[in-house]
């Protein structure tokens, strides 16, 4: 069974209400009956995001660039990858599961980076990769 982003949000809200109105034991019994746990739904979304990110890295490498993972300790909300191409072409890419949007802190970081003159892309579909890479390489 495929649970989309909307389903996850609905299940999450129902789960919170359930926890408030039921004992933890009763809630665990519901999960045993086959209702998906919030954790398992979030893991599925994370796997989709990782698949998109992996595809980005492969396609960047295929056209002569690199896309290292970007981590910034102490400065949360930065994009997932920096895409670098020969000739000094670069951009930041935030990978998201299909249909997901960046969190408010991530949006603030995107505005900051754009204000500094960098390009920032949000990628939530593998079909967007080619267009994003063409744009990075030509500007």
Order of alpha helices (4+ residues) and beta strands (2+ residues): alpha-alpha-alpha-beta-beta-beta-alpha-beta-alpha
